Amino acid sequence: MKMLGRTVLLFFIPSSSSSTSHLQYIPFKPHRSFLCLFSSLSSSDITTNSNSSFLDCLTDTYKFTKTQALSIFNRYSSVKSQEKPQLVHKYLQELGLSETHIRTVVFSSPQILFYCPNKTLKPKVEFFKQQLRVETSDLGKLFSKCPKLLVHSLNKKLVPSIKILNQIYGYDENKKGFIRVLCKCKWDLVANPQSLLAQCAFLETFGIVGPRLSMILKTYPYIFVMKESKLRDLILRVLDMGFSLDSRMLPHALQTVGGLSNETLEKKLDVLRSFGFSECECLLMFRRAPNVFRVSEGKLLFGIDFFLRTVGFEKSILIKTPSLLMFGMEKRVIPRYKVLQVLKSKRLFKNKQSFYTMLHYNEAKFLEEFILKFRDDAEELLEAYKGHISDSTKGE
């Protein structure tokens, strides 16, 4: 205790007149090093020292950085043994997971550290290997992308959720397409089977069933964990833009509109309007290729300007095939345009072969038809083509 700014210690002093003891205050000013000894020790230091075994496991066995290890350790500071974490690490290694995969899984879902491998983890792994035919070599990719697959209850969540999603997805002989959907999905699709059923029932009220529902799962699985009110607003926004629920582009439209704010979408439309496209033409382009509106404003602006002013396309070509604006400008459009210029200068270009056609050929077909065919000029044509690609990638 402190009194008048001085440190005071409380002692029991035996009384000379009796056998009983009484309290006396004796002023005492400790040396600075004595105080520093206690002030330098924090509760976290004491906890760390007492549980250093678990912390050492995180840094030595799992190779987490000190910051990463402490972020896990602080959530489970009462753990004093590294036995289970060591067993989990050994089990995941035996499954063929790389150290990077293991760290990704554990950092995302650290509760896995305290599971019993044979009792809790192995049944789930066997489920994915046997029922979904996941190759052992692919387990690391699957679980690092979706760590929650190892966390959820096998019988209460995983089995019923996977069954529902499998039915929505449709026939998939080797299950590879279905696994790709799980891997690319950043959201917890298997957390609530009841919610999945409710979402399917809601989409059915709009007539979205069967193949259309399957396409949405493959294209935009986030819809299946979206709040009903948000999903209703999204569908209505897409319908207001002239989309039909029968359109094969519907999943892409939902993905595009769902991923953009009204303000951002309006800015993309403003880019089109600035080149003289009418409101109807803008919406027509959107309905034909919704993903065009997912490219940046800069790329959209540059692409339209290049096609209309440099290449000389009519607006009708972009209205008919807006997907042209999704092609890589630096690696596809401009290099092929350079080849076109060389062919024209040498009078080798036939009118029936338009630049529009050139853009739609795959790489091998393009090289065969527009470079290798002209043996005497192939070197110059290839230099025009590859030279631009090399220049465009120098700064990457």
N, C-alpha and C positions, 0 to 999 in steps of 0.2 A: 504494500500500500504506500501511498505518498502523502506527506504532510509538510506543508509550507515549502513545497518545492524540493524536499529532500526525500530520498528513499528510506523507508522505515521497515525494519524486520521485526517480526513478532516472535518472541522467545518465551519458553516456559522457564522461569527462574525459581529454584527451590527456596522456600522461605527459611530463614535462620531460626525463627521462633516456633515453627510448627512443621509437621511432616507434609502438609499440603503445599501444592505449587500454586503460584499465581502468575498472571501475565504482566509483562513489562514491555514498554516500547523502547527499543534501543536504536538510536539513529545510526544508519549505515550507508555509506556512499560507495557502491561497488566500482571496481575498475572498469574502464570502457570495454576492454576485451571480454569481460565477463558478460556484459549486456549484449555484445555483438554475437556471442555464442548462441543466445536464444533468439535474437531478432533475425538471424540469418536462416533459421529453420522455419519453414512453412509447413502447413498441414499436408500439402501435396508432396513435399520432400519426404515427410515421414511415411506417407502412404506408398510412395514410389519405392522407398527402401524396403518396406515390408512385403511388397508384391513384385519385386524386381524380376522374379522368375517369369511371370507372364509377359512383362514388358520386354525382357530379353528374348523371349520366344518370337515376339512380333518383329523385332529388329534383326535377330540372328537367323531364325528359321524362315520367316516369311519375307525377309529383306525389305521391310517397310522403312521409309525414312523416319527419322526421329519424330517429325511433326505428324506424319500419318499414324505412327505407332501410338503416340500420345492421344490422338483423337479417338482411337479405339479404346485404349487403356482407360481413359477418363470415363467412358461409358460403362466399363466393367471393372471398376477399381477394387471391387471386393474379391475378385478372382486371385487366388494365391498359387494355383498350380498351372503348369503348362502341359499337363498330361493330355487332356482332350484336344487342345489346339495342335499338339504334335501329332496325335493320331489322325486328325482331320487332314493335316498337311500331307502326311504319308499316304492317306487314302486317295486324295486328289492327284497326287503325283502318280500313283499306281494306275489311275484312270487315264493317264497320258496328258493331263493338263500341264501346260507350261507354267513357269513361275509367274509370268505376266498374267496369264489367265487366273491363276490362283489368287494373286493379289487383287485383281479386279473383282472377283467373286466375293472375297472376304471383306474388302473395303466397302463394297456396296451393301453387304448383308453380314455384318460381323457376328451375328448370333450363330451363324454356321460353325464358328469356332468351338462351340460347346455342345455340338450334336454328337451322338454316338454314330460313327460311320456305318457300322453294320445294321444298326436298328433303324436309323432315321434317313441316312443318305443313300445307302445301297438300294433300298426298294424303289426310290424315286428314279435313280439312275437306270435300274433294270426296266422300269416302266417305259422310259424314253427309248431304250435300246430295243426292247421287244415289241412294244406296241406302235412306236413311231419309226422304228428301224433307223434310229440315229446311229451312224457309224461311230466306233470308239474314237476315231481320229477327229470327229466333229464335235465331241462332247465339250471340249474346251471353248470353242467358238460359241456354242449354244448357251452354256452356263455363264460365260463372261458377258454375253449380250443380255441374258435374262437370268440374273442371279436368283430372282424370286422363285424360279422353278424349283430350287432346292430348299426353299423356306416354307412354302405353303403345304398344308396337310395333303397327303397323297389321296386319301379316299374322300375327303370332304370338299376339296377344291380342285386339285389337279385333274383327277380322273373325270369328274363331271364337266369341268370347263373344257378340257381337251376334246371330250366327246362332242360337245355342242359346236365348238369351233371346227372340228373335223366335218361335221354334217353340213355346216355352212359352206365350208371350202369346196366340198364336193369330191369327186373321184380323183385320187392322186396315187397312182400305183406304188411309187417308191417313197412317197411322203416328203420328198425333197422340197417341193414347192411349199407345202404346209410349214415345214421347218424354217424355210426362208422368211415366211410371214412372221413367225415367232421371233426370229433373230433380228429382223429389221424393226420390230415394234418396240419402241422405247417405253411403252405403257404396260401396266400390269394387267394383261388380258385375262389371266387365270385366277384372279383374286376373288371373284364373286360370280359363280355360275348362275345364281338367281338373277343378277343384274344383266347378264348376257341374254338370258331368255326374255327379260322385260324389254331390252333394247330391240331384239328381233321382232317382238310383238308390236312395238311402236313403229318400226320401219314398215311392217306389214300393213299398217293403217294407211300408208302412202302408196301401197302397191309394190313396195320394194321387197321382192321375194326371189327365191330360186337363184338363177344365174346372176341376176342383178345384185342380189345380196352377197353372193360369192365374190363378184368382181369388186365390190366395195371393201370386203375383208382383205383382198389381195392388194388393193390400191391404197386404201386409207383406213387401216384398222383402228385408228384413234376413235372413230365414230362409235365403236362398241364400248367405250368407257366414257363417252361424252354425256354430260347431264342432259336430261330429256328436253329441258327448256332451251338449252343452247342448240341441241340438234334440230328442234323444230324451227328455230329462227334460221338456222343454216339452210335447211331444205327450202324454206319459204323464200329466202334470198335468191337461191339458185333458180327456183321456179319463176320469180319475178324477172329474171334476166332472160326468160324465154326458153329455158331448158324443158325438155320433156322427160318424164320419168322413164320413158322407154329408150332414151338415148344411151348409146354405148359409151358416150363421153360423160355420163352423169357422175361416176365415181371420181373422175379427174376434176370435174367442176366442183364437187363437194370438197375435194382436197385443196384446190386452189382457193376457193372462197373461204373455206374454213381456216386456212393458214394466213389469210390477209385481212387486215382491218379495212373498214369501208374507205378510210382516208387513203390507204396505200393503193387499193384497187382503183380508186378515182384518179390517182396520179398516173397510173398506167393507162387509163382511158384517155387522160389529158394528152399523153404523148401521141396517141393515135389521132386525136382530134387536131393536134397541131400540124399534122400533115394533110389535113383536109378530109379525113374519114368521118362520115356522118355517124350519128348515134346508132342507127340501124346497122351500119357496116361494122361498127365496133363490136356490137353484141353478136353479130353473125360470126365474126372472127373468133370471139370468145367461145361461142357454141361449137365451132369446128375444132378448135384447139385450145382448150382451157389452160393447159400448162404454159402457153405462151406468156400468160400474165404472171407466171412465177419467176420469170427472168427479171433481172434488175432493170431499173428505168434507163440506166446508161446503155446497157446492151440493146434494149428495145429501141432507144433513140438512134444509136449508131447503126443498127441493122436496117431499120426502115430507111434512114438517110442513104445508106450504101446501095440498097436495092433500087430505090426510086431515082436517085440522082447520079450515082456512079454507073450502075449496071443499066439503068434505063427501063426497069420494069414498070408496067402500068400498075396502078393501085389494085386493079381487078385480080392480078396474080396473087398478091398478098391476101386479098379477101378470100380468094378461092383456096389458097394453101398457106394459111398463117403459120403453119409449122416450120416454114422456111426461117422464121425469126428465131427458132430454137437451135438452128445449126451453129456450130462453133465458127465464129467469124475469122479468127486468126489461124485456125488449123484446118478449116474446110473451105469456107466461102471465098476468102481473099486469095489463098493459094490457087484454087481452081480458076478464079477469075484471071489471075496472072497467066496461067496456061492458055486460057481463052484468048488473051491479048496477043500472045506469041503466035498461036495458030492463025489468028486473023491476019497478023502482019505478014505471014508467009503464005497466006491464001490457002490454008489447009483445012479451014473450018467449013463444014457443010451446013447450010441453012437448016436442014432437017434436024440437026443435032443442036438443040438450044442450050443455053446456059442452065435453064431450068432442069433439063435432062441431066446435064453434067453433075448437078448438085445431088441428084438422087441416086447416083451410082455408088456402090460400095467402093472401098479403097482399091481392091484388086481389079474390079471392073473398070474403074476410072483410069488406072494406070495402063491397062490393056488397050482401052479404046482411044485414049487421048494423048498417050505418051509413047508407049512401046510400039504402037502401030506405025509410027512415023520414025523409022530407024535412022534416017539421015539427020533428023532434028531431035532425036530422043534426048540426047545429052543436054541440049539447050532447054528443052521443055522440062526436063527433070530438074535442072538447076533453077528454073523459074518457080517450080512447084516446091521443091524441098528447101530451096534457099529462103523463101519467105517463112516457111515453118520453122527453120532453124533460127532465123532472126527474131521471130515472135516468141520463142521459148528461152531466149538468152536471159531475160530478166526474171524468169520464173524461179 
